[in-house]
Amino acid sequence: MCGSRPDSSPFCCQNLYLGVDLVWLFPFEIRHYGAVMKSVEEQLALIKRGADELLVESELVAKLKRGQPLRIKAGFDPTAPDLHLGHTVLINKLRQFQELGHQVIFLIGDFTGMIGDPSGKSATRPPLTREQVLDYAETYKAQVFKILDPARTEVAFNSTWMDQLSPADFIRLSSQYTVARMLERDDFDKRYKSNQSIAIHEFLYPLVQGYDSVALRADVELGGTDQKFNLLMGRELQRAYGQEAQCVLTMPLLEGLDGVKKMSKSLGNYVGIQEAPGIMYSKLVSIPDALMWRYFELLSFRSMEEIDGFKADCEAGANPRDIKIKLAEEIVARFHGEEAAASAHRSAGNRMKDGELPEDLPEIAVSGAEDMPIAAVLNKAGLVKNSAVARDLLTSGGVRIDGEVVDRSFIFKLGATHVCQAGKKAFGRVTLNLE
């Protein structure tokens, strides 16, 4: 594993100046890590699993046919200290590339983190200090190696090359793109048309991210769907600096526990990868039935054939909760170990058998446009199989809100939070947020 904090010691791979192109590169070594390369068709099927878009597939096929490990890059700005499962969608895909024998570069955007990514933002984001970014970066490294193989991962900091660019280098980099093209970005376009300010440094962010691909000679770059503009910038800049253009693989943004909005700490619909095993387990077994297949595809390392088998079981009458337990155990084991996952399962089972309210209640966020009947909220929160089951439980006195039995007349107020219990086995602290 390569990589260290750039303020504490030099990056373990020496910088190499290429003269006229003004590009700082690392002489990375090509390694198979002992992995046996699968056929191009097999690799492509795994690479495309769960992906939103692959640009350009024919170019990736040509790269794979060379039979050499590709350089796979994904960048992460350390703007918050803790990761949640939404962040791991990209990291899981990096792990798949590792298992295919390719070379993964986990790029920590300590330089770009101080700019602030404007993607999807309606206003300028305050930049972080260098100290904040580096502290967060150390936390990121500790967390990602719960998924990635450290021996097969190169960790890079983009300040390593960006700090060495002169003002003249920056001007040359900026000349590769026009303001008119920048304003084609949806978020910039909206802000410009609504007379909201756009700072010059925000225009630099896509250029710097694109230049990272030049510095790293990336063959493939991964990012969320909201990063497509920045990822394509890498292709253009690589061509401008005389390199073969990288392929771009965009991954979807993972829906949160409510199954509606993307996973976010601010919305309370997240599963943090450092949360206690019991809390993580409880949250995952409480997701809506319709959401579990999405989570299996994007978060599970099981084969699609095995997941299709689970779907067939459900269609044949299996309890969806039993399938969600498999997902919860797998993910808890990934971050806390097999023993912790088994313990979380046993503890949850004992509580449910006795009808006790668990101490580690899952936090569940539900979205709505207005106040909602309790049956609809229980259904959206995934605490019941469907609204009909909720109505039956309400009629029979099987639903408690904050410890009190309620009937079908109970209305869940917008913005309210209640501890909900549906039957003896489903619990959650539910919040109804405005859509």
N, C-alpha and C positions, 0 to 999 in steps of 0.2 A: 504494500500500500504506500503510495506516495502522498505527500501533502503535509504541511505544517502551517501554523499561523505565520503570515508573512512578516509580522513585526518581531517574531522571536528567533527565526532562523531562516536561511535561504531555502527556497523551494528545492526539493531533492534532485530535480532534473535541471541541469544548467540551461540558461537562456542562450539562444543562438540568434544573432542578428543577421538578416539576409540582405542587408544593403539596400538596393534600390526599392524594394517593395515595402520597406519600413515595417516589417512584420516580425514580431517576437514569437519564436516557436520553441517547442520542447522536442528533443530528439527521442520521442517515445519508442519503446521497444515493442515489437509485435510478438505476442505470446498467445498460444492456444490454451494455456493453463491445463493441459492434459485432456481437454474436452474433445469429444469426437463430433465433428461437424455433421449435422443432419443434411438431408438433401435440400435443395433450394425450395422445393415445394413444401416440405415439412417445416422449414424455418419460416417461410412466408406465412403459413397458416398460424403459427404460434405468435409471430410478430403482429399480425393483424387482429388477433383475438382482443375484443373489447375496444379496439381503436376506433376513433371517429373518422380519420382521414389519413391516407398515405400518399405523399407527394414526393417523387413521382414513382409509381410502382415499377415501371419498366426499368428505371434507373437503378432501383434497389435490387431488382433481379440480376441486372448486369454486375453489380458490385458483389452480390452473393456468389455468382458463378465463378468468380476469380478464386474462390476457395481459401481466401485469406481472412483473418479476423478483422472485422470492421471496428472503427473507432466510434463509439456510441456516446453522445454527450447529452447531459441534461443539467440545466442550471437551476439553482435555488437561491433566491435572495433570503438571507436569514433575518427576516423582519419580525419574527415572534419566537419566543423560546421553545415552544412545544409544538410538535406535529400531531395531526389527527389523521384518521384513515383516509380522508380526502387527499391528503398529500401523498399517501403511499401508493396511489394508483400509478404514478409515474415511476416510483421506486420499484414497485413490483415488476413493471415492464423492463426496467434496467436489469433486474434479477433474471428475467427470462432471457435477455440477451447474453448475460453471463453464462447461463446454462447452455446456450448455443455455441459457446466458445469465443464470443466477441469481447472486445476490450471496452470496459465501461469507465467513463470519466464523470465523476460526481463533482460538478463545478459549483463552488460556493461563491455567490456573487457579492463578495464583500465590497467591491468597488461600486457595482450597480445598486447594491442595497443602500448606499449613501445617496444615490440619486432618487430612488423611489420609482417603481414601475407604474406608469400611468394607465396600463391596460385596464379597461373597464371602469376607470375612475371618472367621476363627474367634477372633480376638483383636484388641484395640485396636492400631492401627498407630502407631508413634512418629511424631510430626509432624516435618517438616523445618524447618530454620531459613530465614529469609527470604533469606539470602545463598545457601544451597544452591539454593533454588527459582529465584531469578533467574539464577543461573549456568546451571542446567539449561535454563531458558527460552530463553536465547540460543542454546544448542546446538540446541534444538528448531527454532527459527526457521531456522537454517542448513540443517537437514536437510529440513524439509517443503517448502522451495521447490525441491527436486529433483523434486517432483511437482506442487505447486500453482503456478499462474501468479501471481507477485508482484503484477502490475499488476491482477489481479482478486481480490485477497485483502485483507481487512481483518483486522489482527491486534489483538486486544483482550486486556487483562488484567483479571480480575474484581476485583482490588484497587482499580481505578479508582473503582468505585461502592461496593464493600463497605466500604472504609476510611472512607467518608463517612457511613455509616449511624450514627445515634446509638443509645445503649442503648434508647431508646423505639422507634426503628425496628425494632431486632432483636426486641423483645418483640412488636411488632405482627406481624412476620413469623412468629415462633414460634407465634402464636395461630392461624395459618391451618391448623394440623394438630394432631392429638391423639397422645398417647403410644400409645394403643390402636392407632391406624392405623399408627404407625411399627413397632409390634411385629408387624404383619402381614408385614413383610419377612422373607423366609426366613432370612437370616443373623442378623438380630436375634432372631427367634423361636427359632432353635436355641440361640443363646447364652443367652437368657433362661431357657429350659427346662432348660439344663444348668448353671445357676447361674454362668455366666461373666459377668464384668463388662461393662457397656456404658456408656461415658462419655457425659455429656451432649453434649459437642462432636460426637460421632458422629451424634447426632440432627440436628445443625445442618447436616451436609453435604448431605443431599438438599434441604433448604430453600434453602441458598445456591445450589446448582446450579439449582434451579427458579427462583430469583430472577434468576439470570443471564439466563434467557429473557425475564423481564419487562423487565429493563434494556435488552436488545438487541432487544426486540420481534421475537423469532424467529418465522418462519412454519413452519419445519421444524427439528427437532433430531435429530442422528444420534448413535448410541452403540452399544456392544456389547450383546449379549443380557443380560449381567450388570448393565447400567445401566438396565433397563426401569423399575424403581421410580422412580429419580431423574428419568428423562425424563418420566414421567407426572406427577411432581410439578410440572414446569414447566407442563404444561397446566392443572393445578388452580390454581396461583398466578396464571397469566395471567388466568384467569377472575375470580379474587378481586380482581385489580387492574384489572378492567374492560377487558381486552384479549381479542382473538380467540385461542382456544387454538391452540397450535402442533400440527402433526402430528409423529408420532414414527416414525422409521425405525431399526429395530435391525438391526445387522449381526452375523453369526456370528463366533465366536472362531476364528481360524485354527489348524488343527492344525499341530503342529511337524513336523520332518523324519521323526519316527517314525510319523506318521499316526495317532497315538492321542491323546496329550495336547496341550493348547493350547500354541502356541509360547511358549517361555519361556527366558530366559537361564539361570535356575537349573536347568532340566532339560537344558540343553545341546542342545536340539533346535531351535535358532533360526538364522535368517540375518540378520545385522546389516546395515543398509543402508550402513554405513561400512566394512564388511569389504573386504579386497582383492578385486579383480575375479576373480582365479583361485580364491580360496576360495569366493566367492559362486557362481561358475559350477559348481565341483565339487560343492557341496552340492545345488544345484538339479537337476543331471543325475542325482543319486543318489537322488532321492526315490522312494518306492514307486510303481509304475505306477498303482495305484488312487487315489493322492493327486493326480496331476498335473492331473486335470480340475477338482478343487476349487481348485487353485492358479491354473489358467487363468481360472476364473470370477471369483475374488476379487482376483487380482493383475494379470492381463493387461488391456491396453487393446484387445485384438483383439475384433472383433465375435463374437457368439455363433454367427453363421453360419459364420465361419471356424473357430471352435473345433469346431463340429459336423462340419466337413469333416475336421479332424484325427482326430476320433473314427471317422469312416467309414474313413479311411485305416488306422487301427489294426485295425479290424474286418476290413479287406481283407488284412491281413497285414503292414502296415508295422511296423518296429521302434519300440516305444514310446520308446526312447532318442532316436531322431531327433526325435520330437515334443518331448521334454523339452529337447532342445538349443535348439529355437525359444523355449521359455519362458525358459530360462536366458539366452540372448542378449538377449532383450527386457528382462529385469529388470536385468541387468548394464549394458546400454546406458543405461537410465533413470538409474542412479545414478553411472555412471562414464564414459559416452559410448560411441559406436559403435566407436571404435578400440580401446578397452580390452576391449569385449565380443569383438571379432574376435580380438584377441590371446589372450584367455583360451581361446577355442575352439581356436585353432591350437596353443597350448601343451598343452592337454589332449589334442588329437588326436595330437600327436607322442609324448607320453608313452605313450598307450595303444597306439600302433603298435609302440613299442619294448618294451612290457611293463615300463617303469620305474615305480617307486613315486613318485608325485607328492610334492613338498615341501608343497604346500598341501592336505593330506588333509582331506576333509570330516569334520566331527564329526557322528556319527549316534547318536542315542539310541533304543534299543528298549526297550519295556516288557514285562514278564512277571511271572508269579506265582511262578516258581521257575526253577532252572537249566534251560537249553534245549539241544536238539541244534543243532549248528552249522548244519545245513540250514535249520532254522526261523528262526534268527537272520539268516542271509544273506537269506532271503526277506523277513522283516519290515523289514530295513534297506534293501531296494530294490536290493541288489547283484546279484540274479538275477531273472529274469522270474517264476519260481515255484519251489516246493520241489523239483519233479521235476528242473529244470535244476540246482539246487544239488546234488542227489544224484548226478547224472551227472558233474558237475565233481569232486565228492569222490571218486568211484570212479576217475576218470581222472587224479587227482593235480593237478587244476587249481585247488585252493584252498590258499592259504597264510595262516597265522595267525602274526603277528609274524615273518614271513619263513620259517616252517617249513611244509612240506607236511603237511596233515592229512587224515584220512579221516572216514568217517561216524560213527566212534566218539567224535569230539571233542565234549565237552560244554562249553557256554559258561556259566560260573558267574555267578549273580546278583551284580550289583555290579562285575563285572569289565569291563575295557576292553582291547580288542585291536585291532591293525592288521590288517584283513582284506582279502584280495585274492581276488576270484572271477574266474578267467580272466585275460586280459591287459588287460581294459578297465575293470574295476570295482574301486574301492578305497574304503576308509573306515576311520576310527578309530571303532569301534563300542563303545558302552557299553550293558550290559543293566541297566536300572533296574527296581526293584520297582513293580508297577502300583499 
